[in-house]
Amino acid sequence: MDIDLIFKIAGTGIIVAVLNLVLKRAEREEQAMLTTLAGLIVVLVIIVQEIGSLFETIKTVFGLW
């Protein structure tokens, strides 16, 4: 696992948290919730790509398929 992955996830979390705070202070609850949901989806996509890479590595190491 690369350290860049942790920084990407942490950076996304910080940006989403700041946007969420700003939008809630501006009384835009729906946009704050959508921003949080979008951040969650971005992080899940990053994680799914890394899991796919892990499975490809496992297949090549063990000679599967």
OpenMM code with the backbone's topology and positions (N, CA, C; nanometers):
from openmm import Vec3, app, unit

residues = "MET ASP ILE ASP LEU ILE PHE LYS ILE ALA GLY THR GLY ILE ILE VAL ALA VAL LEU ASN LEU VAL LEU LYS ARG ALA GLU ARG GLU GLU GLN ALA MET LEU THR THR LEU ALA GLY LEU ILE VAL VAL LEU VAL ILE ILE VAL GLN GLU ILE GLY SER LEU PHE GLU THR ILE LYS THR VAL PHE GLY LEU TRP".split()
positions = [
    Vec3(0.0853, -0.1179, 0.0000),
    Vec3(0.0000, 0.0000, 0.0000),
    Vec3(0.0895, 0.1238, 0.0000),
    Vec3(0.0548, 0.2140, -0.0854),
    Vec3(0.1350, 0.3341, -0.1012),
    Vec3(0.0850, 0.4441, -0.0063),
    Vec3(0.1751, 0.5253, 0.0411),
    Vec3(0.1395, 0.6325, 0.1341),
    Vec3(0.0546, 0.7395, 0.0645),
    Vec3(0.0677, 0.7484, -0.0693),
    Vec3(-0.0118, 0.8458, -0.1444),
    Vec3(-0.1610, 0.8174, -0.1319),
    Vec3(-0.1970, 0.6909, -0.1206),
    Vec3(-0.3375, 0.6543, -0.1052),
    Vec3(-0.3942, 0.7135, 0.0235),
    Vec3(-0.3186, 0.7047, 0.1298),
    Vec3(-0.3635, 0.7595, 0.2583),
    Vec3(-0.3775, 0.9113, 0.2491),
    Vec3(-0.2820, 0.9760, 0.1813),
    Vec3(-0.2898, 1.1211, 0.1663),
    Vec3(-0.4082, 1.1629, 0.0800),
    Vec3(-0.4389, 1.0855, -0.0240),
    Vec3(-0.5545, 1.1164, -0.1088),
    Vec3(-0.6841, 1.1083, -0.0283),
    Vec3(-0.6976, 1.0025, 0.0494),
    Vec3(-0.8199, 0.9846, 0.1286),
    Vec3(-0.8297, 1.0916, 0.2371),
    Vec3(-0.7188, 1.1206, 0.3037),
    Vec3(-0.7201, 1.2231, 0.4082),
    Vec3(-0.7475, 1.3610, 0.3495),
    Vec3(-0.6869, 1.3905, 0.2351),
    Vec3(-0.7105, 1.5197, 0.1702),
    Vec3(-0.8551, 1.5363, 0.1283),
    Vec3(-0.9125, 1.4297, 0.0732),
    Vec3(-1.0534, 1.4345, 0.0353),
    Vec3(-1.1413, 1.4562, 0.1578),
    Vec3(-1.1082, 1.3885, 0.2656),
    Vec3(-1.1853, 1.4043, 0.3892),
    Vec3(-1.1778, 1.5454, 0.4449),
    Vec3(-1.0602, 1.6049, 0.4412),
    Vec3(-1.0441, 1.7420, 0.4917),
    Vec3(-1.1217, 1.8409, 0.4057),
    Vec3(-1.1111, 1.8259, 0.2734),
    Vec3(-1.1837, 1.9161, 0.1831),
    Vec3(-1.3334, 1.9035, 0.2025),
    Vec3(-1.3825, 1.7805, 0.2137),
    Vec3(-1.5266, 1.7587, 0.2329),
    Vec3(-1.5716, 1.8153, 0.3671),
    Vec3(-1.4904, 1.7978, 0.4703),
    Vec3(-1.5283, 1.8497, 0.6023),
    Vec3(-1.5371, 2.0020, 0.6013),
    Vec3(-1.4411, 2.0684, 0.5360),
    Vec3(-1.4434, 2.2147, 0.5298),
    Vec3(-1.5638, 2.2626, 0.4489),
    Vec3(-1.5872, 2.1987, 0.3330),
    Vec3(-1.7040, 2.2372, 0.2522),
    Vec3(-1.8342, 2.2138, 0.3277),
    Vec3(-1.8405, 2.1037, 0.3995),
    Vec3(-1.9603, 2.0731, 0.4773),
    Vec3(-1.9837, 2.1800, 0.5842),
    Vec3(-1.8790, 2.2201, 0.6520),
    Vec3(-1.8904, 2.3223, 0.7560),
    Vec3(-1.9341, 2.4563, 0.6974),
    Vec3(-1.8738, 2.4946, 0.5856),
    Vec3(-1.9087, 2.6224, 0.5228),
    Vec3(-2.0533, 2.6214, 0.4755),
    Vec3(-2.0941, 2.5122, 0.4134),
    Vec3(-2.2317, 2.5051, 0.3626),
    Vec3(-2.3344, 2.5013, 0.4756),
    Vec3(-2.3025, 2.4339, 0.5851),
    Vec3(-2.3963, 2.4326, 0.6979),
    Vec3(-2.4069, 2.5708, 0.7622),
    Vec3(-2.2958, 2.6444, 0.7680),
    Vec3(-2.3000, 2.7809, 0.8223),
    Vec3(-2.3813, 2.8736, 0.7326),
    Vec3(-2.3819, 2.8436, 0.6034),
    Vec3(-2.4591, 2.9244, 0.5086),
    Vec3(-2.6026, 2.8741, 0.4972),
    Vec3(-2.6418, 2.7826, 0.5861),
    Vec3(-2.7761, 2.7245, 0.5913),
    Vec3(-2.8154, 2.6576, 0.4597),
    Vec3(-2.7223, 2.5843, 0.4057),
    Vec3(-2.7466, 2.5050, 0.2844),
    Vec3(-2.7256, 2.3584, 0.3202),
    Vec3(-2.8216, 2.3044, 0.3941),
    Vec3(-2.8106, 2.1679, 0.4459),
    Vec3(-2.8089, 2.0636, 0.3345),
    Vec3(-2.8920, 2.0840, 0.2307),
    Vec3(-2.8980, 1.9841, 0.1232),
    Vec3(-2.7659, 1.9762, 0.0479),
    Vec3(-2.7072, 2.0925, 0.0173),
    Vec3(-2.5800, 2.0925, -0.0537),
    Vec3(-2.4682, 2.0332, 0.0328),
    Vec3(-2.4751, 2.0568, 0.1632),
    Vec3(-2.3753, 1.9994, 0.2535),
    Vec3(-2.3850, 1.8471, 0.2540),
    Vec3(-2.5073, 1.7967, 0.2560),
    Vec3(-2.5257, 1.6522, 0.2539),
    Vec3(-2.4797, 1.5923, 0.1219),
    Vec3(-2.5079, 1.6601, 0.0104),
    Vec3(-2.4647, 1.6112, -0.1204),
    Vec3(-2.3126, 1.6169, -0.1342),
    Vec3(-2.2509, 1.7180, -0.0754),
    Vec3(-2.1052, 1.7267, -0.0773),
    Vec3(-2.0441, 1.6104, 0.0005),
    Vec3(-2.1008, 1.5796, 0.1148),
    Vec3(-2.0532, 1.4669, 0.1939),
    Vec3(-2.0712, 1.3359, 0.1177),
    Vec3(-2.1853, 1.3203, 0.0536),
    Vec3(-2.2117, 1.1992, -0.0243),
    Vec3(-2.1154, 1.1879, -0.1424),
    Vec3(-2.0880, 1.2981, -0.2097),
    Vec3(-1.9941, 1.2976, -0.3219),
    Vec3(-1.8531, 1.2623, -0.2740),
    Vec3(-1.8120, 1.3149, -0.1602),
    Vec3(-1.6812, 1.2802, -0.1044),
    Vec3(-1.6711, 1.1331, -0.0699),
    Vec3(-1.7782, 1.0776, -0.0153),
    Vec3(-1.7813, 0.9351, 0.0168),
    Vec3(-1.7692, 0.8508, -0.1095),
    Vec3(-1.8391, 0.8905, -0.2139),
    Vec3(-1.8333, 0.8164, -0.3402),
    Vec3(-1.6930, 0.8233, -0.4004),
    Vec3(-1.6299, 0.9393, -0.3948),
    Vec3(-1.4934, 0.9535, -0.4477),
    Vec3(-1.3979, 0.8615, -0.3733),
    Vec3(-1.4071, 0.8586, -0.2419),
    Vec3(-1.3188, 0.7730, -0.1625),
    Vec3(-1.3473, 0.6256, -0.1913),
    Vec3(-1.4727, 0.5883, -0.2054),
    Vec3(-1.5059, 0.4492, -0.2366),
    Vec3(-1.4523, 0.4083, -0.3735),
    Vec3(-1.4567, 0.4988, -0.4709),
    Vec3(-1.4020, 0.4682, -0.6034),
    Vec3(-1.2513, 0.4468, -0.5948),
    Vec3(-1.1829, 0.5301, -0.5173),
    Vec3(-1.0381, 0.5136, -0.4997),
    Vec3(-1.0077, 0.3785, -0.4365),
    Vec3(-1.0841, 0.3418, -0.3348),
    Vec3(-1.0603, 0.2149, -0.2655),
    Vec3(-1.0908, 0.0965, -0.3559),
    Vec3(-1.1986, 0.1036, -0.4343),
    Vec3(-1.2332, -0.0058, -0.5250),
    Vec3(-1.1246, -0.0244, -0.6303),
    Vec3(-1.0675, 0.0840, -0.6801),
    Vec3(-0.9575, 0.0722, -0.7759),
    Vec3(-0.8366, 0.0041, -0.7131),
    Vec3(-0.8072, 0.0365, -0.5892),
    Vec3(-0.6938, -0.0273, -0.5213),
    Vec3(-0.7214, -0.1750, -0.4957),
    Vec3(-0.8446, -0.2102, -0.4625),
    Vec3(-0.8794, -0.3511, -0.4423),
    Vec3(-0.8689, -0.4272, -0.5740),
    Vec3(-0.9102, -0.3647, -0.6839),
    Vec3(-0.8953, -0.4266, -0.8157),
    Vec3(-0.7490, -0.4505, -0.8494),
    Vec3(-0.6658, -0.3553, -0.8168),
    Vec3(-0.5221, -0.3705, -0.8388),
    Vec3(-0.4660, -0.4836, -0.7530),
    Vec3(-0.5139, -0.4948, -0.6302),
    Vec3(-0.4704, -0.6024, -0.5421),
    Vec3(-0.5078, -0.7382, -0.6001),
    Vec3(-0.6304, -0.7531, -0.6514),
    Vec3(-0.6724, -0.8800, -0.7100),
    Vec3(-0.5918, -0.9145, -0.8341),
    Vec3(-0.5583, -0.8140, -0.9150),
    Vec3(-0.4745, -0.8389, -1.0330),
    Vec3(-0.3360, -0.8871, -0.9906),
    Vec3(-0.2811, -0.8295, -0.8867),
    Vec3(-0.1504, -0.8724, -0.8368),
    Vec3(-0.1569, -1.0149, -0.7845),
    Vec3(-0.2624, -1.0473, -0.7130),
    Vec3(-0.2789, -1.1833, -0.6605),
    Vec3(-0.2913, -1.2832, -0.7744),
    Vec3(-0.3657, -1.2470, -0.8783),
    Vec3(-0.3800, -1.3376, -0.9926),
    Vec3(-0.2466, -1.3631, -1.0614),
    Vec3(-0.1652, -1.2601, -1.0762),
    Vec3(-0.0365, -1.2794, -1.1435),
    Vec3(0.0611, -1.3557, -1.0551),
    Vec3(0.0564, -1.3337, -0.9236),
    Vec3(0.1493, -1.4031, -0.8343),
    Vec3(0.1197, -1.5529, -0.8305),
    Vec3(-0.0068, -1.5880, -0.8204),
    Vec3(-0.0434, -1.7280, -0.8088),
    Vec3(-0.0746, -1.7939, -0.9424),
    Vec3(-0.0676, -1.7185, -1.0499),
    Vec3(-0.0898, -1.7758, -1.1832),
    Vec3(-0.2327, -1.8177, -1.2084),
    Vec3(-0.3253, -1.7464, -1.1507),
    Vec3(-0.4675, -1.7795, -1.1708),
    Vec3(-0.5165, -1.7152, -1.2978),
    Vec3(-0.6005, -1.7834, -1.3700),
    Vec3(-0.6595, -1.7399, -1.4966),
    Vec3(-0.5564, -1.7082, -1.5949),
] * unit.nanometer
topology = app.Topology()
chain = topology.addChain("A")
for resn in residues:
    res = topology.addResidue(resn, chain)
    for name in ("N", "CA", "C"):
        topology.addAtom(name, app.Element.getBySymbol(name[0]), res)
